[in-house]
């Protein structure tokens, strides 16, 4: 091939999971011998984008109000605001050093359409890129890519277990345009079959394409906490019960609590949680904090993934209530079900649960089969471009 693969992913969002799965995706492409370029879409507000996004206005207003309230609360804690700026610099440095093959910024839908001339195919993946509220932008569902250019989806997720009725038509449309589709969750595969009649494979998140040992080549080992046993907490949701359970675990073990606070939202009560609150943590430090922990307590998908890859004793809490229509619990359900680790889902007694041994030989056997299936899909999809 004399053209690159255009990659649509979330590479510049200050989120550990987003950046690590982008890193895994491009590492795998390079390993397979493909040239690529991450497509940088900045979404400049134009009349075209505004008209296509009218249905998002209520959600955007809600998001902006939430952001304003968050900033207002944080104004009373200037030292925390400064610490978050430091953490953001770790994310930015990781992005600049690890994501070097990035296109020039494309500001409009038209510019995106013209840019596809530079690519032999466009690949979208992974994570919650097909969340229904984002369909109107036409980016992650590849509506900007013309019919003649192959469109591939690797381990892409809807982020929800049901598509709203008013979004089903557009979902069916962009799914029908895809040449190759794979998804990350079992439920996502069912949803596509219900919408299109098309059976698509469930594959592993890009981060799972590599073993824990292989990740040591991608991200070098480094001790963040020196010569001290600790419980690593990575919580995105605001659930006080989880913090109380971790405090009980600390009393039972004598291990200190190491915590990364105020990620997706500013949680005022977390100011007093944990023994060591870390801000100088980018994706590399995040992986190493999990590697060297005695226990991991998390409500995060990628917190769970790297706990599994590093053979940790861990428990995954629910971030969302089951009844929450915006719940993203299904991706964790799939991960734990596929790896045979449903017993690591918090069930009311953290100490008893986290102390149970995990048969990681069996887990690795499952992961090996899942990786093989996923790599075969990816190889087949990519080789189709050469024809």
JOJOZI-V810637 format. One record per residue. N is the residue number from 1. OMEGA is omega in radians with two decimals (none if undefined). NEAR is the number of other C-alpha atoms within 12 Angstrom. Layout:
# JOJOZI-V810637
N;OMEGA;NEAR + N;OMEGA;NEAR
This chain:
# JOJOZI-V810637
1;3.09;18 + 2;3.08;13 + 3;-3.11;20 + 4;2.96;31 + 5;3.05;40 + 6;-3.09;43 + 7;3.06;42 + 8;-3.10;44 + 9;3.09;43 + 10;-3.05;35 + 11;-3.03;40 + 12;3.08;32 + 13;-3.08;24 + 14;-3.07;27 + 15;-3.06;33 + 16;-3.10;40 + 17;-3.12;38 + 18;-3.09;33 + 19;-3.11;38 + 20;3.12;44 + 21;3.01;40 + 22;3.11;43 + 23;-3.14;41 + 24;-3.14;34 + 25;-3.09;45 + 26;3.06;38 + 27;-3.13;28 + 28;3.10;31 + 29;3.13;29 + 30;3.13;17 + 31;-3.13;17 + 32;3.04;18 + 33;-3.13;16 + 34;3.01;29 + 35;-3.05;27 + 36;3.01;34 + 37;3.07;35 + 38;-3.12;37 + 39;-3.08;42 + 40;-3.13;31 + 41;-3.05;32 + 42;3.10;22 + 43;3.02;24 + 44;-3.09;19 + 45;3.09;16 + 46;3.12;16 + 47;3.13;13 + 48;-3.13;18 + 49;-3.13;25 + 50;-3.13;19 + 51;-3.14;14 + 52;-3.04;20 + 53;-3.09;23 + 54;-3.10;19 + 55;-3.14;20 + 56;-3.03;21 + 57;3.12;18 + 58;3.13;13 + 59;3.13;16 + 60;3.11;17 + 61;3.13;14 + 62;-3.14;13 + 63;-3.11;15 + 64;3.10;14 + 65;3.11;14 + 66;-3.13;17 + 67;3.12;17 + 68;3.12;16 + 69;3.10;17 + 70;-3.13;22 + 71;3.13;22 + 72;3.10;16 + 73;-3.06;20 + 74;3.12;23 + 75;3.13;16 + 76;3.13;15 + 77;-3.07;18 + 78;-3.13;14 + 79;3.10;14 + 80;3.09;26 + 81;3.13;23 + 82;-3.14;17 + 83;3.12;23 + 84;3.06;30 + 85;3.10;21 + 86;3.12;20 + 87;3.11;30 + 88;3.12;26 + 89;3.08;21 + 90;3.06;27 + 91;-3.08;33 + 92;3.12;25 + 93;3.10;22 + 94;-3.14;30 + 95;-3.09;30 + 96;-3.07;17 + 97;-3.03;17 + 98;-3.13;26 + 99;-3.04;31 + 100;3.13;21 + 101;-3.09;25 + 102;-3.14;29 + 103;2.95;27 + 104;3.13;17 + 105;3.01;18 + 106;-2.99;23 + 107;-3.04;24 + 108;3.11;25 + 109;3.14;32 + 110;3.11;23 + 111;3.09;24 + 112;-3.13;34 + 113;3.12;27 + 114;-3.09;17 + 115;-3.09;32 + 116;3.08;34 + 117;-3.11;21 + 118;-3.00;27 + 119;3.06;33 + 120;3.09;32 + 121;3.06;42 + 122;-3.11;46 + 123;3.06;45 + 124;3.08;45 + 125;0.02;47 + 126;3.05;45 + 127;-2.93;44 + 128;-3.05;38 + 129;3.11;31 + 130;3.02;43 + 131;-3.00;31 + 132;-3.08;34 + 133;-3.09;32 + 134;-3.05;29 + 135;-2.99;35 + 136;-3.12;30 + 137;3.09;36 + 138;-3.07;33 + 139;-3.07;39 + 140;3.03;44 + 141;3.00;41 + 142;3.09;43 + 143;3.11;33 + 144;-3.06;33 + 145;-3.12;37 + 146;-3.07;25 + 147;-3.01;18 + 148;-3.12;18 + 149;-3.13;32 + 150;-3.10;33 + 151;-3.06;40 + 152;3.07;41 + 153;3.08;46 + 154;3.04;52 + 155;-3.11;44 + 156;-3.02;44 + 157;3.05;43 + 158;-3.13;44 + 159;-3.13;34 + 160;-3.12;33 + 161;3.08;32 + 162;3.04;29 + 163;3.12;29 + 164;-3.09;20 + 165;-3.08;12 + 166;3.12;14 + 167;-3.03;23 + 168;-3.11;24 + 169;-3.13;18 + 170;3.10;28 + 171;3.12;35 + 172;-3.10;27 + 173;-3.07;19 + 174;3.08;34 + 175;3.12;38 + 176;-3.13;26 + 177;-3.07;26 + 178;3.10;34 + 179;3.09;30 + 180;3.12;35 + 181;2.87;40 + 182;-3.10;44 + 183;-3.05;42 + 184;-3.07;42 + 185;3.08;39 + 186;-3.13;33 + 187;3.13;31 + 188;3.10;38 + 189;3.10;31 + 190;-3.12;24 + 191;-3.14;30 + 192;3.11;36 + 193;3.11;22 + 194;-3.09;19 + 195;-2.94;26 + 196;-3.04;23 + 197;-3.06;14 + 198;3.08;22 + 199;-3.13;21 + 200;-3.09;33 + 201;2.98;31 + 202;-3.11;34 + 203;-3.09;41 + 204;2.99;47 + 205;-3.12;45 + 206;-3.12;42 + 207;-3.10;44 + 208;3.07;43 + 209;3.12;39 + 210;3.10;36 + 211;3.07;28 + 212;3.12;30 + 213;3.12;19 + 214;3.10;19 + 215;3.11;28 + 216;3.03;19 + 217;-3.12;14 + 218;3.09;25 + 219;-3.05;25 + 220;3.14;18 + 221;3.11;22 + 222;3.12;17 + 223;3.11;19 + 224;3.08;27 + 225;-3.02;28 + 226;2.90;12 + 227;3.12;11 + 228;3.13;19 + 229;-3.08;24 + 230;2.99;32 + 231;3.14;44 + 232;3.13;47 + 233;3.07;45 + 234;-3.11;48 + 235;3.08;40 + 236;-3.11;35 + 237;-3.13;29 + 238;-3.12;26 + 239;-3.06;21 + 240;-3.12;21 + 241;-3.12;21 + 242;-3.13;32 + 243;3.12;35 + 244;3.13;23 + 245;3.13;31 + 246;3.08;44 + 247;3.09;29 + 248;3.12;23 + 249;3.09;33 + 250;-3.14;29 + 251;-3.10;16 + 252;-3.04;17 + 253;-3.04;20 + 254;3.14;17 + 255;3.13;25 + 256;3.14;30 + 257;3.05;38 + 258;-2.91;38 + 259;2.99;37 + 260;-3.03;40 + 261;2.92;37 + 262;3.13;34 + 263;-3.13;34 + 264;3.13;22 + 265;3.08;24 + 266;-3.11;30 + 267;-2.99;27 + 268;-3.11;22 + 269;-3.14;18 + 270;3.11;29 + 271;-3.10;21 + 272;-3.08;18 + 273;3.05;29 + 274;3.14;30 + 275;3.13;24 + 276;3.12;24 + 277;-3.03;28 + 278;3.07;31 + 279;3.14;29 + 280;-3.02;27 + 281;2.96;36 + 282;3.14;37 + 283;3.14;41 + 284;3.12;35 + 285;3.12;28 + 286;3.14;42 + 287;-3.12;39 + 288;3.06;30 + 289;3.09;39 + 290;-3.12;44 + 291;-2.98;39 + 292;3.14;30 + 293;3.00;35 + 294;3.11;32 + 295;3.04;41 + 296;3.06;48 + 297;-3.02;48 + 298;2.96;42 + 299;-3.03;36 + 300;3.07;37 + 301;-3.09;42 + 302;2.97;38 + 303;3.09;41 + 304;-3.13;45 + 305;-3.08;45 + 306;2.98;45 + 307;3.14;43 + 308;-3.11;41 + 309;-3.12;33 + 310;3.04;34 + 311;-3.13;29 + 312;2.88;34 + 313;-3.04;37 + 314;2.97;46 + 315;3.11;48 + 316;3.09;44 + 317;2.99;44 + 318;3.03;35 + 319;-3.08;33 + 320;2.98;24 + 321;-3.13;17 + 322;-3.10;16 + 323;-3.10;12 + 324;-3.11;15 + 325;3.10;16 + 326;-3.09;22 + 327;3.06;23 + 328;-3.07;33 + 329;-3.00;33 + 330;-3.12;32 + 331;3.09;41 + 332;3.08;42 + 333;3.14;35 + 334;-3.12;32 + 335;-3.08;39 + 336;3.10;33 + 337;-3.09;21 + 338;-3.14;30 + 339;-3.14;32 + 340;-3.05;23 + 341;3.13;35 + 342;3.13;23 + 343;3.10;28 + 344;3.03;38 + 345;-3.07;32 + 346;-3.05;29 + 347;3.03;19 + 348;3.13;20 + 349;-3.03;22 + 350;-3.05;33 + 351;-3.13;29 + 352;-3.05;21 + 353;-3.02;27 + 354;-3.13;34 + 355;-3.13;21 + 356;3.14;18 + 357;3.10;18 + 358;3.08;25 + 359;-3.07;18 + 360;3.01;22 + 361;3.11;16 + 362;3.12;17 + 363;-3.13;27 + 364;3.09;26 + 365;3.09;17 + 366;-3.12;24 + 367;3.13;34 + 368;3.13;25 + 369;3.14;20 + 370;3.12;28 + 371;-3.12;29 + 372;3.12;19 + 373;-3.10;20 + 374;-3.13;33 + 375;3.08;33 + 376;3.09;21 + 377;-3.07;27 + 378;3.12;36 + 379;3.14;24 + 380;-3.12;21 + 381;-3.11;27 + 382;3.13;35 + 383;3.14;23 + 384;-3.13;19 + 385;-3.06;27 + 386;-3.04;18 + 387;none;11
